[in-house]
Amino acid sequence: MLFNAKWYDGMEPLLTGGHMSINEVVYKALSSSESTGLATSSTANKLLEGLKPIYQLGNKEKVIEKIEQLKKEPGIPFPTNYRDILEQD
């Protein structure tokens, strides 16, 4: 599976071996929301879209762990079915 470089319009992904790392995805999504001063469901959607290829390549536990950490932070409302979203093609 190839990484979809268009996971967020207007953002050039930092590629590492063809894929962004989990921390790079999180950094890019949070920095883009920081410019507006808000972390919203849009931020959660960007995170899910960026993390999906990493999840689908077999790093499921690490992606779930990172999302669970982020869910504890205020302002990033992940949908309750985020695992289903990560599984979808």
PDB file with SEQRES, HELIX, SHEET and CRYST1 records, atoms N, CA, C and O in Angstrom:
SEQRES   1 A   89  MET LEU PHE ASN ALA LYS TRP TYR ASP GLY MET GLU PRO          
SEQRES   2 A   89  LEU LEU THR GLY GLY HIS MET SER ILE ASN GLU VAL VAL          
SEQRES   3 A   89  TYR LYS ALA LEU SER SER SER GLU SER THR GLY LEU ALA          
SEQRES   4 A   89  THR SER SER THR ALA ASN LYS LEU LEU GLU GLY LEU LYS          
SEQRES   5 A   89  PRO ILE TYR GLN LEU GLY ASN LYS GLU LYS VAL ILE GLU          
SEQRES   6 A   89  LYS ILE GLU GLN LEU LYS LYS GLU PRO GLY ILE PRO PHE          
SEQRES   7 A   89  PRO THR ASN TYR ARG ASP ILE LEU GLU GLN ASP                  
HELIX    1 AA1 ILE A   22  GLU A   34  1                                  13    
HELIX    2 AA2 SER A   41  GLN A   56  1                                  16    
HELIX    3 AA3 LYS A   60  LYS A   71  1                                  12    
HELIX    4 AA4 TYR A   82  GLU A   87  1                                   6    
CRYST1    1.000    1.000    1.000  90.00  90.00  90.00 P 1           1          
ATOM      1  N   MET A   1       0.846  -1.177   0.000  1.00  0.00           N  
ATOM      2  CA  MET A   1       0.000   0.000   0.000  1.00  0.00           C  
ATOM      3  C   MET A   1       0.889   1.236   0.000  1.00  0.00           C  
ATOM      4  O   MET A   1       1.854   1.324   0.758  1.00  0.00           O  
ATOM      5  N   LEU A   2       0.553   2.170  -0.846  1.00  0.00           N  
ATOM      6  CA  LEU A   2       1.296   3.418  -0.916  1.00  0.00           C  
ATOM      7  C   LEU A   2       0.643   4.464  -0.040  1.00  0.00           C  
ATOM      8  O   LEU A   2      -0.575   4.472   0.137  1.00  0.00           O  
ATOM      9  N   PHE A   3       1.451   5.338   0.501  1.00  0.00           N  
ATOM     10  CA  PHE A   3       0.953   6.424   1.342  1.00  0.00           C  
ATOM     11  C   PHE A   3       0.260   7.451   0.466  1.00  0.00           C  
ATOM     12  O   PHE A   3       0.806   7.875  -0.553  1.00  0.00           O  
ATOM     13  N   ASN A   4      -0.924   7.845   0.852  1.00  0.00           N  
ATOM     14  CA  ASN A   4      -1.663   8.871   0.134  1.00  0.00           C  
ATOM     15  C   ASN A   4      -1.152  10.232   0.581  1.00  0.00           C  
ATOM     16  O   ASN A   4      -1.473  10.691   1.677  1.00  0.00           O  
ATOM     17  N   ALA A   5      -0.361  10.873  -0.263  1.00  0.00           N  
ATOM     18  CA  ALA A   5       0.260  12.142   0.098  1.00  0.00           C  
ATOM     19  C   ALA A   5      -0.753  13.277   0.164  1.00  0.00           C  
ATOM     20  O   ALA A   5      -0.406  14.368   0.618  1.00  0.00           O  
ATOM     21  N   LYS A   6      -1.970  13.067  -0.262  1.00  0.00           N  
ATOM     22  CA  LYS A   6      -2.982  14.117  -0.230  1.00  0.00           C  
ATOM     23  C   LYS A   6      -3.893  13.975   0.983  1.00  0.00           C  
ATOM     24  O   LYS A   6      -5.071  14.324   0.908  1.00  0.00           O  
ATOM     25  N   TRP A   7      -3.375  13.474   2.088  1.00  0.00           N  
ATOM     26  CA  TRP A   7      -4.220  13.278   3.275  1.00  0.00           C  
ATOM     27  C   TRP A   7      -4.729  14.594   3.817  1.00  0.00           C  
ATOM     28  O   TRP A   7      -5.724  14.621   4.541  1.00  0.00           O  
ATOM     29  N   TYR A   8      -4.068  15.683   3.480  1.00  0.00           N  
ATOM     30  CA  TYR A   8      -4.560  16.998   3.886  1.00  0.00           C  
ATOM     31  C   TYR A   8      -4.170  17.991   2.805  1.00  0.00           C  
ATOM     32  O   TYR A   8      -2.984  18.201   2.546  1.00  0.00           O  
ATOM     33  N   ASP A   9      -5.168  18.605   2.170  1.00  0.00           N  
ATOM     34  CA  ASP A   9      -4.917  19.527   1.068  1.00  0.00           C  
ATOM     35  C   ASP A   9      -3.984  20.645   1.487  1.00  0.00           C  
ATOM     36  O   ASP A   9      -4.148  21.236   2.554  1.00  0.00           O  
ATOM     37  N   GLY A  10      -3.013  20.930   0.650  1.00  0.00           N  
ATOM     38  CA  GLY A  10      -2.105  22.037   0.886  1.00  0.00           C  
ATOM     39  C   GLY A  10      -0.953  21.727   1.810  1.00  0.00           C  
ATOM     40  O   GLY A  10      -0.150  22.613   2.103  1.00  0.00           O  
ATOM     41  N   MET A  11      -0.847  20.513   2.273  1.00  0.00           N  
ATOM     42  CA  MET A  11       0.208  20.160   3.218  1.00  0.00           C  
ATOM     43  C   MET A  11       1.176  19.192   2.549  1.00  0.00           C  
ATOM     44  O   MET A  11       0.758  18.154   2.037  1.00  0.00           O  
ATOM     45  N   GLU A  12       2.438  19.513   2.549  1.00  0.00           N  
ATOM     46  CA  GLU A  12       3.447  18.619   2.009  1.00  0.00           C  
ATOM     47  C   GLU A  12       3.905  17.682   3.127  1.00  0.00           C  
ATOM     48  O   GLU A  12       4.489  18.134   4.112  1.00  0.00           O  
ATOM     49  N   PRO A  13       3.650  16.404   2.985  1.00  0.00           N  
ATOM     50  CA  PRO A  13       4.028  15.478   4.067  1.00  0.00           C  
ATOM     51  C   PRO A  13       5.538  15.329   4.207  1.00  0.00           C  
ATOM     52  O   PRO A  13       6.280  15.374   3.226  1.00  0.00           O  
ATOM     53  N   LEU A  14       5.968  15.151   5.435  1.00  0.00           N  
ATOM     54  CA  LEU A  14       7.368  14.833   5.703  1.00  0.00           C  
ATOM     55  C   LEU A  14       7.496  13.329   5.547  1.00  0.00           C  
ATOM     56  O   LEU A  14       7.042  12.570   6.404  1.00  0.00           O  
ATOM     57  N   LEU A  15       8.106  12.903   4.469  1.00  0.00           N  
ATOM     58  CA  LEU A  15       8.169  11.469   4.197  1.00  0.00           C  
ATOM     59  C   LEU A  15       9.399  10.853   4.830  1.00  0.00           C  
ATOM     60  O   LEU A  15      10.503  11.392   4.750  1.00  0.00           O  
ATOM     61  N   THR A  16       9.186   9.733   5.449  1.00  0.00           N  
ATOM     62  CA  THR A  16      10.268   8.973   6.056  1.00  0.00           C  
ATOM     63  C   THR A  16      10.152   7.559   5.518  1.00  0.00           C  
ATOM     64  O   THR A  16       9.263   6.811   5.925  1.00  0.00           O  
ATOM     65  N   GLY A  17      11.028   7.191   4.622  1.00  0.00           N  
ATOM     66  CA  GLY A  17      10.947   5.868   4.032  1.00  0.00           C  
ATOM     67  C   GLY A  17       9.641   5.652   3.293  1.00  0.00           C  
ATOM     68  O   GLY A  17       9.149   4.526   3.223  1.00  0.00           O  
ATOM     69  N   GLY A  18       9.077   6.706   2.743  1.00  0.00           N  
ATOM     70  CA  GLY A  18       7.830   6.588   2.006  1.00  0.00           C  
ATOM     71  C   GLY A  18       6.595   6.798   2.854  1.00  0.00           C  
ATOM     72  O   GLY A  18       5.490   6.884   2.319  1.00  0.00           O  
ATOM     73  N   HIS A  19       6.752   6.882   4.148  1.00  0.00           N  
ATOM     74  CA  HIS A  19       5.610   7.043   5.049  1.00  0.00           C  
ATOM     75  C   HIS A  19       5.949   8.040   6.149  1.00  0.00           C  
ATOM     76  O   HIS A  19       7.091   8.134   6.598  1.00  0.00           O  
ATOM     77  N   MET A  20       4.950   8.764   6.561  1.00  0.00           N  
ATOM     78  CA  MET A  20       5.144   9.661   7.696  1.00  0.00           C  
ATOM     79  C   MET A  20       5.128   8.817   8.965  1.00  0.00           C  
ATOM     80  O   MET A  20       4.447   7.794   9.029  1.00  0.00           O  
ATOM     81  N   SER A  21       5.871   9.245   9.959  1.00  0.00           N  
ATOM     82  CA  SER A  21       5.808   8.556  11.247  1.00  0.00           C  
ATOM     83  C   SER A  21       4.548   9.022  11.979  1.00  0.00           C  
ATOM     84  O   SER A  21       3.938  10.024  11.606  1.00  0.00           O  
ATOM     85  N   ILE A  22       4.175   8.302  13.001  1.00  0.00           N  
ATOM     86  CA  ILE A  22       3.005   8.663  13.798  1.00  0.00           C  
ATOM     87  C   ILE A  22       3.179  10.075  14.358  1.00  0.00           C  
ATOM     88  O   ILE A  22       2.259  10.891  14.292  1.00  0.00           O  
ATOM     89  N   ASN A  23       4.337  10.354  14.896  1.00  0.00           N  
ATOM     90  CA  ASN A  23       4.570  11.677  15.483  1.00  0.00           C  
ATOM     91  C   ASN A  23       4.547  12.787  14.438  1.00  0.00           C  
ATOM     92  O   ASN A  23       4.101  13.896  14.733  1.00  0.00           O  
ATOM     93  N   GLU A  24       5.019  12.513  13.225  1.00  0.00           N  
ATOM     94  CA  GLU A  24       4.969  13.512  12.166  1.00  0.00           C  
ATOM     95  C   GLU A  24       3.534  13.827  11.769  1.00  0.00           C  
ATOM     96  O   GLU A  24       3.184  14.987  11.550  1.00  0.00           O  
ATOM     97  N   VAL A  25       2.710  12.797  11.677  1.00  0.00           N  
ATOM     98  CA  VAL A  25       1.296  13.000  11.353  1.00  0.00           C  
ATOM     99  C   VAL A  25       0.642  13.872  12.419  1.00  0.00           C  
ATOM    100  O   VAL A  25      -0.064  14.830  12.107  1.00  0.00           O  
ATOM    101  N   VAL A  26       0.886  13.527  13.682  1.00  0.00           N  
ATOM    102  CA  VAL A  26       0.297  14.282  14.791  1.00  0.00           C  
ATOM    103  C   VAL A  26       0.795  15.721  14.773  1.00  0.00           C  
ATOM    104  O   VAL A  26       0.004  16.652  14.924  1.00  0.00           O  
ATOM    105  N   TYR A  27       2.082  15.907  14.591  1.00  0.00           N  
ATOM    106  CA  TYR A  27       2.656  17.249  14.570  1.00  0.00           C  
ATOM    107  C   TYR A  27       2.024  18.105  13.464  1.00  0.00           C  
ATOM    108  O   TYR A  27       1.613  19.238  13.713  1.00  0.00           O  
ATOM    109  N   LYS A  28       1.950  17.563  12.255  1.00  0.00           N  
ATOM    110  CA  LYS A  28       1.406  18.320  11.128  1.00  0.00           C  
ATOM    111  C   LYS A  28      -0.062  18.678  11.355  1.00  0.00           C  
ATOM    112  O   LYS A  28      -0.468  19.809  11.092  1.00  0.00           O  
ATOM    113  N   ALA A  29      -0.849  17.738  11.835  1.00  0.00           N  
ATOM    114  CA  ALA A  29      -2.281  18.006  12.056  1.00  0.00           C  
ATOM    115  C   ALA A  29      -2.479  19.028  13.162  1.00  0.00           C  
ATOM    116  O   ALA A  29      -3.309  19.928  13.036  1.00  0.00           O  
ATOM    117  N   LEU A  30      -1.725  18.897  14.244  1.00  0.00           N  
ATOM    118  CA  LEU A  30      -1.879  19.836  15.354  1.00  0.00           C  
ATOM    119  C   LEU A  30      -1.338  21.219  15.007  1.00  0.00           C  
ATOM    120  O   LEU A  30      -1.901  22.228  15.431  1.00  0.00           O  
ATOM    121  N   SER A  31      -0.242  21.273  14.236  1.00  0.00           N  
ATOM    122  CA  SER A  31       0.264  22.597  13.860  1.00  0.00           C  
ATOM    123  C   SER A  31      -0.684  23.305  12.916  1.00  0.00           C  
ATOM    124  O   SER A  31      -0.802  24.529  12.971  1.00  0.00           O  
ATOM    125  N   SER A  32      -1.359  22.575  12.057  1.00  0.00           N  
ATOM    126  CA  SER A  32      -2.299  23.241  11.160  1.00  0.00           C  
ATOM    127  C   SER A  32      -3.504  23.766  11.931  1.00  0.00           C  
ATOM    128  O   SER A  32      -4.053  24.808  11.571  1.00  0.00           O  
ATOM    129  N   SER A  33      -3.924  23.075  12.973  1.00  0.00           N  
ATOM    130  CA  SER A  33      -5.053  23.565  13.773  1.00  0.00           C  
ATOM    131  C   SER A  33      -4.615  24.690  14.704  1.00  0.00           C  
ATOM    132  O   SER A  33      -5.425  25.532  15.093  1.00  0.00           O  
ATOM    133  N   GLU A  34      -3.327  24.703  15.060  1.00  0.00           N  
ATOM    134  CA  GLU A  34      -2.799  25.744  15.936  1.00  0.00           C  
ATOM    135  C   GLU A  34      -2.893  27.124  15.279  1.00  0.00           C  
ATOM    136  O   GLU A  34      -3.079  28.132  15.960  1.00  0.00           O  
ATOM    137  N   SER A  35      -2.762  27.156  13.957  1.00  0.00           N  
ATOM    138  CA  SER A  35      -2.824  28.437  13.255  1.00  0.00           C  
ATOM    139  C   SER A  35      -4.200  29.085  13.392  1.00  0.00           C  
ATOM    140  O   SER A  35      -4.318  30.309  13.346  1.00  0.00           O  
ATOM    141  N   THR A  36      -5.238  28.271  13.559  1.00  0.00           N  
ATOM    142  CA  THR A  36      -6.585  28.804  13.761  1.00  0.00           C  
ATOM    143  C   THR A  36      -6.896  28.969  15.237  1.00  0.00           C  
ATOM    144  O   THR A  36      -7.867  29.633  15.601  1.00  0.00           O  
ATOM    145  N   GLY A  37      -6.067  28.362  16.098  1.00  0.00           N  
ATOM    146  CA  GLY A  37      -6.292  28.451  17.533  1.00  0.00           C  
ATOM    147  C   GLY A  37      -7.286  27.432  18.054  1.00  0.00           C  
ATOM    148  O   GLY A  37      -7.629  27.442  19.237  1.00  0.00           O  
ATOM    149  N   LEU A  38      -7.749  26.556  17.179  1.00  0.00           N  
ATOM    150  CA  LEU A  38      -8.756  25.578  17.588  1.00  0.00           C  
ATOM    151  C   LEU A  38      -8.352  24.171  17.194  1.00  0.00           C  
ATOM    152  O   LEU A  38      -7.857  23.945  16.090  1.00  0.00           O  
ATOM    153  N   ALA A  39      -8.560  23.239  18.083  1.00  0.00           N  
ATOM    154  CA  ALA A  39      -8.466  21.826  17.746  1.00  0.00           C  
ATOM    155  C   ALA A  39      -9.905  21.320  17.761  1.00  0.00           C  
ATOM    156  O   ALA A  39     -10.581  21.382  18.788  1.00  0.00           O  
ATOM    157  N   THR A  40     -10.361  20.828  16.637  1.00  0.00           N  
ATOM    158  CA  THR A  40     -11.767  20.462  16.498  1.00  0.00           C  
ATOM    159  C   THR A  40     -11.896  19.063  15.932  1.00  0.00           C  
ATOM    160  O   THR A  40     -10.915  18.328  15.815  1.00  0.00           O  
ATOM    161  N   SER A  41     -13.131  18.707  15.580  1.00  0.00           N  
ATOM    162  CA  SER A  41     -13.338  17.417  14.928  1.00  0.00           C  
ATOM    163  C   SER A  41     -12.604  17.386  13.591  1.00  0.00           C  
ATOM    164  O   SER A  41     -12.228  16.315  13.116  1.00  0.00           O  
ATOM    165  N   SER A  42     -12.400  18.544  12.986  1.00  0.00           N  
ATOM    166  CA  SER A  42     -11.615  18.617  11.753  1.00  0.00           C  
ATOM    167  C   SER A  42     -10.183  18.156  12.016  1.00  0.00           C  
ATOM    168  O   SER A  42      -9.589  17.469  11.185  1.00  0.00           O  
ATOM    169  N   THR A  43      -9.636  18.529  13.155  1.00  0.00           N  
ATOM    170  CA  THR A  43      -8.291  18.089  13.540  1.00  0.00           C  
ATOM    171  C   THR A  43      -8.271  16.577  13.718  1.00  0.00           C  
ATOM    172  O   THR A  43      -7.344  15.906  13.265  1.00  0.00           O  
ATOM    173  N   ALA A  44      -9.291  16.045  14.375  1.00  0.00           N  
ATOM    174  CA  ALA A  44      -9.377  14.596  14.567  1.00  0.00           C  
ATOM    175  C   ALA A  44      -9.459  13.890  13.219  1.00  0.00           C  
ATOM    176  O   ALA A  44      -8.846  12.839  13.029  1.00  0.00           O  
ATOM    177  N   ASN A  45     -10.214  14.461  12.284  1.00  0.00           N  
ATOM    178  CA  ASN A  45     -10.328  13.853  10.957  1.00  0.00           C  
ATOM    179  C   ASN A  45      -8.996  13.866  10.223  1.00  0.00           C  
ATOM    180  O   ASN A  45      -8.649  12.891   9.556  1.00  0.00           O  
ATOM    181  N   LYS A  46      -8.241  14.959  10.337  1.00  0.00           N  
ATOM    182  CA  LYS A  46      -6.914  15.023   9.725  1.00  0.00           C  
ATOM    183  C   LYS A  46      -5.995  13.962  10.330  1.00  0.00           C  
ATOM    184  O   LYS A  46      -5.243  13.294   9.620  1.00  0.00           O  
ATOM    185  N   LEU A  47      -6.070  13.824  11.638  1.00  0.00           N  
ATOM    186  CA  LEU A  47      -5.252  12.816  12.313  1.00  0.00           C  
ATOM    187  C   LEU A  47      -5.611  11.410  11.838  1.00  0.00           C  
ATOM    188  O   LEU A  47      -4.724  10.611  11.538  1.00  0.00           O  
ATOM    189  N   LEU A  48      -6.892  11.111  11.769  1.00  0.00           N  
ATOM    190  CA  LEU A  48      -7.316   9.783  11.333  1.00  0.00           C  
ATOM    191  C   LEU A  48      -6.891   9.513   9.894  1.00  0.00           C  
ATOM    192  O   LEU A  48      -6.432   8.417   9.572  1.00  0.00           O  
ATOM    193  N   GLU A  49      -7.044  10.498   9.045  1.00  0.00           N  
ATOM    194  CA  GLU A  49      -6.653  10.332   7.639  1.00  0.00           C  
ATOM    195  C   GLU A  49      -5.156  10.101   7.504  1.00  0.00           C  
ATOM    196  O   GLU A  49      -4.724   9.281   6.695  1.00  0.00           O  
ATOM    197  N   GLY A  50      -4.365  10.816   8.288  1.00  0.00           N  
ATOM    198  CA  GLY A  50      -2.916  10.644   8.239  1.00  0.00           C  
ATOM    199  C   GLY A  50      -2.433   9.360   8.893  1.00  0.00           C  
ATOM    200  O   GLY A  50      -1.437   8.776   8.467  1.00  0.00           O  
ATOM    201  N   LEU A  51      -3.139   8.922   9.929  1.00  0.00           N  
ATOM    202  CA  LEU A  51      -2.738   7.709  10.654  1.00  0.00           C  
ATOM    203  C   LEU A  51      -3.234   6.427   9.993  1.00  0.00           C  
ATOM    204  O   LEU A  51      -2.697   5.348  10.245  1.00  0.00           O  
ATOM    205  N   LYS A  52      -4.246   6.541   9.156  1.00  0.00           N  
ATOM    206  CA  LYS A  52      -4.836   5.357   8.524  1.00  0.00           C  
ATOM    207  C   LYS A  52      -3.817   4.501   7.770  1.00  0.00           C  
ATOM    208  O   LYS A  52      -3.807   3.286   7.967  1.00  0.00           O  
ATOM    209  N   PRO A  53      -2.947   5.077   6.907  1.00  0.00           N  
ATOM    210  CA  PRO A  53      -1.988   4.221   6.204  1.00  0.00           C  
ATOM    211  C   PRO A  53      -1.019   3.526   7.156  1.00  0.00           C  
ATOM    212  O   PRO A  53      -0.629   2.383   6.916  1.00  0.00           O  
ATOM    213  N   ILE A  54      -0.636   4.192   8.214  1.00  0.00           N  
ATOM    214  CA  ILE A  54       0.278   3.596   9.196  1.00  0.00           C  
ATOM    215  C   ILE A  54      -0.429   2.437   9.900  1.00  0.00           C  
ATOM    216  O   ILE A  54       0.155   1.372  10.102  1.00  0.00           O  
ATOM    217  N   TYR A  55      -1.683   2.655  10.267  1.00  0.00           N  
ATOM    218  CA  TYR A  55      -2.496   1.624  10.920  1.00  0.00           C  
ATOM    219  C   TYR A  55      -2.641   0.415  10.002  1.00  0.00           C  
ATOM    220  O   TYR A  55      -2.469  -0.727  10.428  1.00  0.00           O  
ATOM    221  N   GLN A  56      -2.960   0.680   8.742  1.00  0.00           N  
ATOM    222  CA  GLN A  56      -3.224  -0.409   7.802  1.00  0.00           C  
ATOM    223  C   GLN A  56      -1.965  -1.172   7.402  1.00  0.00           C  
ATOM    224  O   GLN A  56      -2.052  -2.286   6.887  1.00  0.00           O  
ATOM    225  N   LEU A  57      -0.799  -0.580   7.636  1.00  0.00           N  
ATOM    226  CA  LEU A  57       0.450  -1.275   7.361  1.00  0.00           C  
ATOM    227  C   LEU A  57       0.868  -2.195   8.508  1.00  0.00           C  
ATOM    228  O   LEU A  57       1.900  -2.861   8.429  1.00  0.00           O  
ATOM    229  N   GLY A  58       0.066  -2.230   9.574  1.00  0.00           N  
ATOM    230  CA  GLY A  58       0.339  -3.165  10.648  1.00  0.00           C  
ATOM    231  C   GLY A  58       0.753  -2.558  11.968  1.00  0.00           C  
ATOM    232  O   GLY A  58       1.022  -3.285  12.924  1.00  0.00           O  
ATOM    233  N   ASN A  59       0.809  -1.247  12.044  1.00  0.00           N  
ATOM    234  CA  ASN A  59       1.181  -0.595  13.299  1.00  0.00           C  
ATOM    235  C   ASN A  59      -0.050  -0.232  14.112  1.00  0.00           C  
ATOM    236  O   ASN A  59      -0.138   0.859  14.676  1.00  0.00           O  
ATOM    237  N   LYS A  60      -0.996  -1.157  14.166  1.00  0.00           N  
ATOM    238  CA  LYS A  60      -2.291  -0.890  14.790  1.00  0.00           C  
ATOM    239  C   LYS A  60      -2.178  -0.507  16.257  1.00  0.00           C  
ATOM    240  O   LYS A  60      -2.785   0.472  16.692  1.00  0.00           O  
ATOM    241  N   GLU A  61      -1.411  -1.266  17.017  1.00  0.00           N  
ATOM    242  CA  GLU A  61      -1.315  -1.001  18.457  1.00  0.00           C  
ATOM    243  C   GLU A  61      -0.733   0.383  18.745  1.00  0.00           C  
ATOM    244  O   GLU A  61      -1.218   1.094  19.625  1.00  0.00           O  
ATOM    245  N   LYS A  62       0.302   0.758  18.002  1.00  0.00           N  
ATOM    246  CA  LYS A  62       0.933   2.063  18.235  1.00  0.00           C  
ATOM    247  C   LYS A  62       0.000   3.200  17.860  1.00  0.00           C  
ATOM    248  O   LYS A  62      -0.045   4.217  18.551  1.00  0.00           O  
ATOM    249  N   VAL A  63      -0.746   3.040  16.772  1.00  0.00           N  
ATOM    250  CA  VAL A  63      -1.687   4.080  16.351  1.00  0.00           C  
ATOM    251  C   VAL A  63      -2.809   4.211  17.378  1.00  0.00           C  
ATOM    252  O   VAL A  63      -3.170   5.325  17.758  1.00  0.00           O  
ATOM    253  N   ILE A  64      -3.361   3.089  17.828  1.00  0.00           N  
ATOM    254  CA  ILE A  64      -4.438   3.117  18.834  1.00  0.00           C  
ATOM    255  C   ILE A  64      -3.922   3.756  20.123  1.00  0.00           C  
ATOM    256  O   ILE A  64      -4.614   4.563  20.743  1.00  0.00           O  
ATOM    257  N   GLU A  65      -2.716   3.392  20.515  1.00  0.00           N  
ATOM    258  CA  GLU A  65      -2.118   3.961  21.731  1.00  0.00           C  
ATOM    259  C   GLU A  65      -2.005   5.485  21.618  1.00  0.00           C  
ATOM    260  O   GLU A  65      -2.334   6.205  22.561  1.00  0.00           O  
ATOM    261  N   LYS A  66      -1.542   5.972  20.467  1.00  0.00           N  
ATOM    262  CA  LYS A  66      -1.392   7.416  20.267  1.00  0.00           C  
ATOM    263  C   LYS A  66      -2.756   8.106  20.284  1.00  0.00           C  
ATOM    264  O   LYS A  66      -2.898   9.173  20.883  1.00  0.00           O  
ATOM    265  N   ILE A  67      -3.744   7.521  19.644  1.00  0.00           N  
ATOM    266  CA  ILE A  67      -5.090   8.117  19.636  1.00  0.00           C  
ATOM    267  C   ILE A  67      -5.662   8.157  21.043  1.00  0.00           C  
ATOM    268  O   ILE A  67      -6.274   9.152  21.432  1.00  0.00           O  
ATOM    269  N   GLU A  68      -5.475   7.103  21.804  1.00  0.00           N  
ATOM    270  CA  GLU A  68      -5.978   7.082  23.179  1.00  0.00           C  
ATOM    271  C   GLU A  68      -5.294   8.164  24.017  1.00  0.00           C  
ATOM    272  O   GLU A  68      -5.932   8.775  24.876  1.00  0.00           O  
ATOM    273  N   GLN A  69      -4.014   8.405  23.778  1.00  0.00           N  
ATOM    274  CA  GLN A  69      -3.319   9.495  24.479  1.00  0.00           C  
ATOM    275  C   GLN A  69      -3.912  10.844  24.080  1.00  0.00           C  
ATOM    276  O   GLN A  69      -4.148  11.702  24.931  1.00  0.00           O  
ATOM    277  N   LEU A  70      -4.150  11.024  22.788  1.00  0.00           N  
ATOM    278  CA  LEU A  70      -4.691  12.292  22.296  1.00  0.00           C  
ATOM    279  C   LEU A  70      -6.125  12.522  22.773  1.00  0.00           C  
ATOM    280  O   LEU A  70      -6.537  13.663  22.981  1.00  0.00           O  
ATOM    281  N   LYS A  71      -6.874  11.450  22.943  1.00  0.00           N  
ATOM    282  CA  LYS A  71      -8.261  11.580  23.415  1.00  0.00           C  
ATOM    283  C   LYS A  71      -8.322  12.171  24.821  1.00  0.00           C  
ATOM    284  O   LYS A  71      -9.325  12.776  25.199  1.00  0.00           O  
ATOM    285  N   LYS A  72      -7.270  12.000  25.581  1.00  0.00           N  
ATOM    286  CA  LYS A  72      -7.225  12.526  26.951  1.00  0.00           C  
ATOM    287  C   LYS A  72      -6.966  14.030  26.972  1.00  0.00           C  
ATOM    288  O   LYS A  72      -7.195  14.698  27.980  1.00  0.00           O  
ATOM    289  N   GLU A  73      -6.484  14.553  25.842  1.00  0.00           N  
ATOM    290  CA  GLU A  73      -6.206  15.980  25.738  1.00  0.00           C  
ATOM    291  C   GLU A  73      -7.501  16.724  25.403  1.00  0.00           C  
ATOM    292  O   GLU A  73      -8.332  16.202  24.659  1.00  0.00           O  
ATOM    293  N   PRO A  74      -7.681  17.917  25.933  1.00  0.00           N  
ATOM    294  CA  PRO A  74      -8.900  18.669  25.619  1.00  0.00           C  
ATOM    295  C   PRO A  74      -8.898  19.163  24.171  1.00  0.00           C  
ATOM    296  O   PRO A  74      -7.859  19.542  23.630  1.00  0.00           O  
ATOM    297  N   GLY A  75     -10.076  19.151  23.563  1.00  0.00           N  
ATOM    298  CA  GLY A  75     -10.244  19.794  22.273  1.00  0.00           C  
ATOM    299  C   GLY A  75     -10.111  18.938  21.039  1.00  0.00           C  
ATOM    300  O   GLY A  75     -10.298  19.446  19.933  1.00  0.00           O  
ATOM    301  N   ILE A  76      -9.797  17.658  21.174  1.00  0.00           N  
ATOM    302  CA  ILE A  76      -9.713  16.800  19.995  1.00  0.00           C  
ATOM    303  C   ILE A  76     -10.759  15.695  20.141  1.00  0.00           C  
ATOM    304  O   ILE A  76     -10.477  14.636  20.701  1.00  0.00           O  
ATOM    305  N   PRO A  77     -11.952  15.946  19.640  1.00  0.00           N  
ATOM    306  CA  PRO A  77     -13.040  14.981  19.793  1.00  0.00           C  
ATOM    307  C   PRO A  77     -13.006  13.886  18.723  1.00  0.00           C  
ATOM    308  O   PRO A  77     -13.550  14.059  17.632  1.00  0.00           O  
ATOM    309  N   PHE A  78     -12.375  12.777  19.037  1.00  0.00           N  
ATOM    310  CA  PHE A  78     -12.362  11.656  18.101  1.00  0.00           C  
ATOM    311  C   PHE A  78     -13.735  11.000  18.090  1.00  0.00           C  
ATOM    312  O   PHE A  78     -14.385  10.908  19.131  1.00  0.00           O  
ATOM    313  N   PRO A  79     -14.183  10.541  16.916  1.00  0.00           N  
ATOM    314  CA  PRO A  79     -15.460   9.832  16.883  1.00  0.00           C  
ATOM    315  C   PRO A  79     -15.336   8.505  17.632  1.00  0.00           C  
ATOM    316  O   PRO A  79     -14.252   7.925  17.704  1.00  0.00           O  
ATOM    317  N   THR A  80     -16.430   8.038  18.179  1.00  0.00           N  
ATOM    318  CA  THR A  80     -16.396   6.781  18.934  1.00  0.00           C  
ATOM    319  C   THR A  80     -16.048   5.596  18.038  1.00  0.00           C  
ATOM    320  O   THR A  80     -15.537   4.585  18.520  1.00  0.00           O  
ATOM    321  N   ASN A  81     -16.316   5.709  16.758  1.00  0.00           N  
ATOM    322  CA  ASN A  81     -16.035   4.606  15.830  1.00  0.00           C  
ATOM    323  C   ASN A  81     -14.710   4.799  15.087  1.00  0.00           C  
ATOM    324  O   ASN A  81     -14.569   4.360  13.945  1.00  0.00           O  
ATOM    325  N   TYR A  82     -13.739   5.456  15.730  1.00  0.00           N  
ATOM    326  CA  TYR A  82     -12.487   5.761  15.034  1.00  0.00           C  
ATOM    327  C   TYR A  82     -11.763   4.513  14.561  1.00  0.00           C  
ATOM    328  O   TYR A  82     -11.071   4.565  13.545  1.00  0.00           O  
ATOM    329  N   ARG A  83     -11.897   3.389  15.262  1.00  0.00           N  
ATOM    330  CA  ARG A  83     -11.245   2.147  14.812  1.00  0.00           C  
ATOM    331  C   ARG A  83     -11.850   1.658  13.510  1.00  0.00           C  
ATOM    332  O   ARG A  83     -11.133   1.176  12.634  1.00  0.00           O  
ATOM    333  N   ASP A  84     -13.155   1.777  13.374  1.00  0.00           N  
ATOM    334  CA  ASP A  84     -13.815   1.392  12.119  1.00  0.00           C  
ATOM    335  C   ASP A  84     -13.328   2.262  10.968  1.00  0.00           C  
ATOM    336  O   ASP A  84     -13.113   1.773   9.859  1.00  0.00           O  
ATOM    337  N   ILE A  85     -13.155   3.549  11.235  1.00  0.00           N  
ATOM    338  CA  ILE A  85     -12.669   4.478  10.207  1.00  0.00           C  
ATOM    339  C   ILE A  85     -11.266   4.097   9.758  1.00  0.00           C  
ATOM    340  O   ILE A  85     -10.956   4.148   8.568  1.00  0.00           O  
ATOM    341  N   LEU A  86     -10.421   3.717  10.702  1.00  0.00           N  
ATOM    342  CA  LEU A  86      -9.048   3.315  10.372  1.00  0.00           C  
ATOM    343  C   LEU A  86      -9.021   2.026   9.549  1.00  0.00           C  
ATOM    344  O   LEU A  86      -8.109   1.826   8.747  1.00  0.00           O  
ATOM    345  N   GLU A  87     -10.002   1.159   9.739  1.00  0.00           N  
ATOM    346  CA  GLU A  87     -10.066  -0.115   9.013  1.00  0.00           C  
ATOM    347  C   GLU A  87     -10.553   0.040   7.581  1.00  0.00           C  
ATOM    348  O   GLU A  87     -10.236  -0.791   6.729  1.00  0.00           O  
ATOM    349  N   GLN A  88     -11.315   1.083   7.303  1.00  0.00           N  
ATOM    350  CA  GLN A  88     -11.902   1.265   5.973  1.00  0.00           C  
ATOM    351  C   GLN A  88     -10.830   1.541   4.930  1.00  0.00           C  
ATOM    352  O   GLN A  88      -9.822   2.194   5.199  1.00  0.00           O  
ATOM    353  N   ASP A  89     -11.078   1.024   3.730  1.00  0.00           N  
ATOM    354  CA  ASP A  89     -10.158   1.292   2.609  1.00  0.00           C  
ATOM    355  C   ASP A  89     -10.391   2.638   2.013  1.00  0.00           C  
ATOM    356  O   ASP A  89      -9.705   3.020   1.065  1.00  0.00           O  
TER     357      ASP A  89                                                      
END                                                                             
